[in-house]
Amino acid sequence: MLKNRYEIGDVIDATVTSVTHFGVFARLDLGIEGLIHVSSFEANNSRQELTKLYPVGNPIRVKIIHIDIDKRRLGLRLAVN
């Protein structure tokens, strides 16, 4: 389903589901979640700052940068408007 629905480079709407020490998780439609790795943010952003910038439940625009079907992982970046 993931492979047929999305491609690397797609820019889509998502919803923030959690913020961890290694990044921000966002849910796409159909319950699919991906990670925006902490290295994608400014170097000085702490988890606390990311939580303020990207509260759980907020909409976010993301770009798919990696799809690993076997490991069921989806890599994301913030989409530039």
N, CA, C and O atoms as a GROMACS GRO file, in nm:
protein
  324
    1MET      N    1   0.082  -0.119   0.000
    1MET     CA    2   0.000   0.000   0.000
    1MET      C    3   0.087   0.126   0.000
    1MET      O    4   0.063   0.218  -0.078
    2LEU      N    5   0.188   0.130   0.087
    2LEU     CA    6   0.277   0.246   0.095
    2LEU      C    7   0.349   0.267  -0.037
    2LEU      O    8   0.358   0.379  -0.087
    3LYS      N    9   0.399   0.159  -0.094
    3LYS     CA   10   0.476   0.166  -0.218
    3LYS      C   11   0.391   0.218  -0.334
    3LYS      O   12   0.440   0.291  -0.420
    4ASN      N   13   0.265   0.179  -0.336
    4ASN     CA   14   0.176   0.219  -0.445
    4ASN      C   15   0.120   0.360  -0.428
    4ASN      O   16   0.074   0.421  -0.524
    5ARG      N   17   0.122   0.412  -0.306
    5ARG     CA   18   0.059   0.540  -0.277
    5ARG      C   19   0.155   0.658  -0.280
    5ARG      O   20   0.117   0.768  -0.322
    6TYR      N   21   0.279   0.636  -0.236
    6TYR     CA   22   0.373   0.747  -0.223
    6TYR      C   23   0.502   0.719  -0.299
    6TYR      O   24   0.540   0.604  -0.323
    7GLU      N   25   0.569   0.828  -0.337
    7GLU     CA   26   0.700   0.820  -0.401
    7GLU      C   27   0.793   0.918  -0.332
    7GLU      O   28   0.750   1.017  -0.274
    8ILE      N   29   0.923   0.889  -0.340
    8ILE     CA   30   1.022   0.982  -0.288
    8ILE      C   31   1.005   1.115  -0.362
    8ILE      O   32   0.994   1.119  -0.484
    9GLY      N   33   1.004   1.222  -0.286
    9GLY     CA   34   0.986   1.356  -0.342
    9GLY      C   35   0.846   1.410  -0.328
    9GLY      O   36   0.824   1.530  -0.346
   10ASP      N   37   0.748   1.323  -0.296
   10ASP     CA   38   0.611   1.370  -0.276
   10ASP      C   39   0.606   1.468  -0.159
   10ASP      O   40   0.671   1.446  -0.057
   11VAL      N   41   0.530   1.573  -0.174
   11VAL     CA   42   0.505   1.670  -0.066
   11VAL      C   43   0.359   1.656  -0.027
   11VAL      O   44   0.269   1.670  -0.110
   12ILE      N   45   0.337   1.628   0.102
   12ILE     CA   46   0.202   1.598   0.149
   12ILE      C   47   0.175   1.658   0.287
   12ILE      O   48   0.267   1.699   0.358
   13ASP      N   49   0.049   1.663   0.322
   13ASP     CA   50   0.008   1.709   0.454
   13ASP      C   51   0.015   1.592   0.552
   13ASP      O   52  -0.013   1.478   0.516
   14ALA      N   53   0.053   1.623   0.674
   14ALA     CA   54   0.062   1.522   0.780
   14ALA      C   55   0.023   1.587   0.912
   14ALA      O   56  -0.003   1.708   0.918
   15THR      N   57   0.018   1.506   1.017
   15THR     CA   58  -0.015   1.554   1.151
   15THR      C   59   0.094   1.510   1.247
   15THR      O   60   0.132   1.393   1.248
   16VAL      N   61   0.144   1.601   1.330
   16VAL     CA   62   0.246   1.568   1.429
   16VAL      C   63   0.186   1.471   1.531
   16VAL      O   64   0.080   1.496   1.587
   17THR      N   65   0.257   1.358   1.555
   17THR     CA   66   0.208   1.260   1.652
   17THR      C   67   0.294   1.253   1.778
   17THR      O   68   0.244   1.220   1.885
   18SER      N   69   0.424   1.284   1.766
   18SER     CA   70   0.510   1.287   1.884
   18SER      C   71   0.642   1.354   1.850
   18SER      O   72   0.682   1.364   1.735
   19VAL      N   73   0.708   1.400   1.957
   19VAL     CA   74   0.841   1.460   1.945
   19VAL      C   75   0.932   1.382   2.039
   19VAL      O   76   0.901   1.367   2.158
   20THR      N   77   1.044   1.333   1.986
   20THR     CA   78   1.139   1.255   2.066
   20THR      C   79   1.276   1.320   2.056
   20THR      O   80   1.294   1.420   1.986
   21HIS      N   81   1.373   1.262   2.125
   21HIS     CA   82   1.509   1.317   2.118
   21HIS      C   83   1.572   1.298   1.981
   21HIS      O   84   1.672   1.362   1.950
   22PHE      N   85   1.515   1.211   1.897
   22PHE     CA   86   1.573   1.190   1.764
   22PHE      C   87   1.489   1.248   1.652
   22PHE      O   88   1.520   1.228   1.535
   23GLY      N   89   1.381   1.321   1.685
   23GLY     CA   90   1.305   1.389   1.581
   23GLY      C   91   1.157   1.398   1.608
   23GLY      O   92   1.110   1.373   1.718
   24VAL      N   93   1.085   1.436   1.502
   24VAL     CA   94   0.940   1.456   1.508
   24VAL      C   95   0.873   1.350   1.423
   24VAL      O   96   0.906   1.333   1.305
   25PHE      N   97   0.777   1.279   1.482
   25PHE     CA   98   0.699   1.182   1.407
   25PHE      C   99   0.573   1.249   1.354
   25PHE      O  100   0.510   1.329   1.424
   26ALA      N  101   0.538   1.217   1.230
   26ALA     CA  102   0.419   1.274   1.168
   26ALA      C  103   0.340   1.163   1.099
   26ALA      O  104   0.398   1.073   1.039
   27ARG      N  105   0.207   1.170   1.110
   27ARG     CA  106   0.119   1.070   1.050
   27ARG      C  107   0.062   1.123   0.920
   27ARG      O  108   0.006   1.232   0.914
   28LEU      N  109   0.077   1.044   0.816
   28LEU     CA  110   0.016   1.073   0.688
   28LEU      C  111  -0.123   1.012   0.691
   28LEU      O  112  -0.165   0.959   0.794
   29ASP      N  113  -0.194   1.017   0.582
   29ASP     CA  114  -0.325   0.952   0.580
   29ASP      C  115  -0.308   0.801   0.593
   29ASP      O  116  -0.198   0.748   0.578
   30LEU      N  117  -0.415   0.733   0.619
   30LEU     CA  118  -0.418   0.587   0.636
   30LEU      C  119  -0.334   0.540   0.755
   30LEU      O  120  -0.299   0.422   0.763
   31GLY      N  121  -0.302   0.630   0.847
   31GLY     CA  122  -0.229   0.591   0.967
   31GLY      C  123  -0.081   0.564   0.948
   31GLY      O  124  -0.018   0.508   1.037
   32ILE      N  125  -0.026   0.600   0.835
   32ILE     CA  126   0.115   0.577   0.807
   32ILE      C  127   0.196   0.687   0.875
   32ILE      O  128   0.167   0.806   0.859
   33GLU      N  129   0.299   0.648   0.952
   33GLU     CA  130   0.383   0.746   1.023
   33GLU      C  131   0.524   0.747   0.968
   33GLU      O  132   0.577   0.645   0.924
   34GLY      N  133   0.584   0.864   0.971
   34GLY     CA  134   0.723   0.881   0.930
   34GLY      C  135   0.795   0.970   1.028
   34GLY      O  136   0.734   1.033   1.115
   35LEU      N  137   0.927   0.974   1.015
   35LEU     CA  138   1.011   1.052   1.105
   35LEU      C  139   1.081   1.165   1.030
   35LEU      O  140   1.139   1.145   0.924
   36ILE      N  141   1.073   1.283   1.089
   36ILE     CA  142   1.156   1.395   1.046
   36ILE      C  143   1.274   1.394   1.143
   36ILE      O  144   1.260   1.436   1.258
   37HIS      N  145   1.388   1.348   1.097
   37HIS     CA  146   1.504   1.328   1.185
   37HIS      C  147   1.552   1.461   1.241
   37HIS      O  148   1.545   1.565   1.175
   38VAL      N  149   1.600   1.456   1.365
   38VAL     CA  150   1.646   1.575   1.435
   38VAL      C  151   1.752   1.651   1.355
   38VAL      O  152   1.764   1.773   1.368
   39SER      N  153   1.829   1.581   1.274
   39SER     CA  154   1.932   1.647   1.193
   39SER      C  155   1.873   1.737   1.086
   39SER      O  156   1.945   1.818   1.027
   40SER      N  157   1.744   1.724   1.059
   40SER     CA  158   1.677   1.810   0.961
   40SER      C  159   1.644   1.948   1.015
   40SER      O  160   1.612   2.039   0.940
   41PHE      N  161   1.651   1.963   1.146
   41PHE     CA  162   1.619   2.089   1.211
   41PHE      C  163   1.748   2.166   1.241
   41PHE      O  164   1.858   2.112   1.228
   42GLU      N  165   1.732   2.291   1.281
   42GLU     CA  166   1.848   2.370   1.319
   42GLU      C  167   1.923   2.300   1.432
   42GLU      O  168   1.862   2.238   1.519
   43ALA      N  169   2.054   2.311   1.430
   43ALA     CA  170   2.138   2.241   1.526
   43ALA      C  171   2.106   2.276   1.671
   43ALA      O  172   2.127   2.194   1.760
   44ASN      N  173   2.057   2.395   1.696
   44ASN     CA  174   2.033   2.437   1.834
   44ASN      C  175   1.892   2.404   1.884
   44ASN      O  176   1.856   2.444   1.995
   45ASN      N  177   1.810   2.332   1.805
   45ASN     CA  178   1.676   2.295   1.849
   45ASN      C  179   1.681   2.176   1.944
   45ASN      O  180   1.719   2.066   1.905
   46SER      N  181   1.642   2.198   2.068
   46SER     CA  182   1.632   2.089   2.164
   46SER      C  183   1.495   2.023   2.149
   46SER      O  184   1.408   2.074   2.079
   47ARG      N  185   1.477   1.910   2.216
   47ARG     CA  186   1.347   1.843   2.213
   47ARG      C  187   1.238   1.936   2.266
   47ARG      O  188   1.128   1.941   2.213
   48GLN      N  189   1.271   2.010   2.370
   48GLN     CA  190   1.175   2.102   2.429
   48GLN      C  191   1.134   2.210   2.327
   48GLN      O  192   1.016   2.244   2.318
   49GLU      N  193   1.231   2.262   2.253
   49GLU     CA  194   1.201   2.363   2.151
   49GLU      C  195   1.118   2.303   2.038
   49GLU      O  196   1.025   2.366   1.988
   50LEU      N  197   1.153   2.180   1.996
   50LEU     CA  198   1.077   2.114   1.890
   50LEU      C  199   0.933   2.090   1.934
   50LEU      O  200   0.841   2.103   1.853
   51THR      N  201   0.913   2.055   2.060
   51THR     CA  202   0.778   2.033   2.113
   51THR      C  203   0.696   2.160   2.105
   51THR      O  204   0.576   2.155   2.077
   52LYS      N  205   0.759   2.276   2.130
   52LYS     CA  206   0.689   2.404   2.121
   52LYS      C  207   0.659   2.440   1.975
   52LYS      O  208   0.552   2.491   1.944
   53LEU      N  209   0.755   2.414   1.887
   53LEU     CA  210   0.738   2.447   1.746
   53LEU      C  211   0.642   2.354   1.674
   53LEU      O  212   0.572   2.396   1.582
   54TYR      N  213   0.640   2.227   1.716
   54TYR     CA  214   0.560   2.124   1.649
   54TYR      C  215   0.476   2.046   1.750
   54TYR      O  216   0.505   1.930   1.778
   55PRO      N  217   0.372   2.109   1.805
   55PRO     CA  218   0.289   2.042   1.905
   55PRO      C  219   0.214   1.922   1.844
   55PRO      O  220   0.175   1.924   1.727
   56VAL      N  221   0.195   1.821   1.926
   56VAL     CA  222   0.120   1.703   1.884
   56VAL      C  223  -0.020   1.747   1.839
   56VAL      O  224  -0.087   1.826   1.906
   57GLY      N  225  -0.062   1.694   1.725
   57GLY     CA  226  -0.193   1.725   1.670
   57GLY      C  227  -0.191   1.835   1.565
   57GLY      O  228  -0.289   1.853   1.492
   58ASN      N  229  -0.081   1.910   1.557
   58ASN     CA  230  -0.073   2.018   1.458
   58ASN      C  231  -0.047   1.964   1.318
   58ASN      O  232   0.024   1.865   1.301
   59PRO      N  233  -0.106   2.030   1.219
   59PRO     CA  234  -0.077   1.992   1.080
   59PRO      C  235   0.064   2.036   1.043
   59PRO      O  236   0.116   2.135   1.096
   60ILE      N  237   0.122   1.963   0.951
   60ILE     CA  238   0.259   1.992   0.907
   60ILE      C  239   0.271   1.947   0.761
   60ILE      O  240   0.210   1.848   0.722
   61ARG      N  241   0.347   2.017   0.684
   61ARG     CA  242   0.369   1.981   0.542
   61ARG      C  243   0.506   1.916   0.534
   61ARG      O  244   0.605   1.974   0.578
   62VAL      N  245   0.511   1.795   0.477
   62VAL     CA  246   0.635   1.718   0.473
   62VAL      C  247   0.667   1.671   0.331
   62VAL      O  248   0.581   1.662   0.244
   63LYS      N  249   0.795   1.640   0.312
   63LYS     CA  250   0.843   1.584   0.186
   63LYS      C  251   0.901   1.446   0.217
   63LYS      O  252   0.978   1.431   0.312
   64ILE      N  253   0.864   1.347   0.138
   64ILE     CA  254   0.915   1.211   0.158
   64ILE      C  255   1.056   1.203   0.099
   64ILE      O  256   1.077   1.234  -0.018
   65ILE      N  257   1.152   1.163   0.183
   65ILE     CA  258   1.290   1.154   0.137
   65ILE      C  259   1.342   1.010   0.135
   65ILE      O  260   1.446   0.982   0.074
   66HIS      N  261   1.270   0.919   0.201
   66HIS     CA  262   1.316   0.780   0.208
   66HIS      C  263   1.198   0.689   0.235
   66HIS      O  264   1.116   0.716   0.322
   67ILE      N  265   1.190   0.580   0.160
   67ILE     CA  266   1.089   0.478   0.184
   67ILE      C  267   1.160   0.343   0.193
   67ILE      O  268   1.228   0.303   0.099
   68ASP      N  269   1.145   0.275   0.305
   68ASP     CA  270   1.201   0.141   0.323
   68ASP      C  271   1.086   0.046   0.354
   68ASP      O  272   1.043   0.034   0.469
   69ILE      N  273   1.037  -0.021   0.251
   69ILE     CA  274   0.922  -0.110   0.265
   69ILE      C  275   0.954  -0.225   0.360
   69ILE      O  276   0.872  -0.260   0.445
   70ASP      N  277   1.072  -0.286   0.346
   70ASP     CA  278   1.108  -0.402   0.428
   70ASP      C  279   1.112  -0.369   0.576
   70ASP      O  280   1.064  -0.448   0.658
   71LYS      N  281   1.168  -0.254   0.611
   71LYS     CA  282   1.177  -0.215   0.752
   71LYS      C  283   1.058  -0.132   0.798
   71LYS      O  284   1.049  -0.094   0.914
   72ARG      N  285   0.966  -0.106   0.705
   72ARG     CA  286   0.847  -0.027   0.733
   72ARG      C  287   0.883   0.110   0.791
   72ARG      O  288   0.828   0.152   0.893
   73ARG      N  289   0.975   0.177   0.723
   73ARG     CA  290   1.020   0.310   0.767
   73ARG      C  291   0.998   0.411   0.656
   73ARG      O  292   1.011   0.383   0.537
   74LEU      N  293   0.964   0.531   0.701
   74LEU     CA  294   0.939   0.641   0.609
   74LEU      C  295   1.015   0.762   0.660
   74LEU      O  296   0.990   0.808   0.772
   75GLY      N  297   1.108   0.814   0.580
   75GLY     CA  298   1.186   0.931   0.619
   75GLY      C  299   1.124   1.056   0.559
   75GLY      O  300   1.088   1.060   0.441
   76LEU      N  301   1.114   1.158   0.642
   76LEU     CA  302   1.051   1.282   0.601
   76LEU      C  303   1.140   1.403   0.628
   76LEU      O  304   1.233   1.396   0.707
   77ARG      N  305   1.111   1.513   0.562
   77ARG     CA  306   1.169   1.644   0.590
   77ARG      C  307   1.056   1.744   0.588
   77ARG      O  308   0.950   1.720   0.530
   78LEU      N  309   1.079   1.856   0.651
   78LEU     CA  310   0.980   1.964   0.641
   78LEU      C  311   0.978   2.013   0.497
   78LEU      O  312   1.082   2.030   0.434
   79ALA      N  313   0.860   2.035   0.444
   79ALA     CA  314   0.846   2.086   0.309
   79ALA      C  315   0.863   2.237   0.312
   79ALA      O  316   0.810   2.304   0.400
   80VAL      N  317   0.936   2.288   0.216
   80VAL     CA  318   0.956   2.432   0.204
   80VAL      C  319   0.844   2.487   0.117
   80VAL      O  320   0.820   2.439   0.006
   81ASN      N  321   0.776   2.587   0.169
   81ASN     CA  322   0.663   2.645   0.094
   81ASN      C  323   0.711   2.738  -0.013
   81ASN      O  324   0.629   2.795  -0.085
   0.00000   0.00000   0.00000
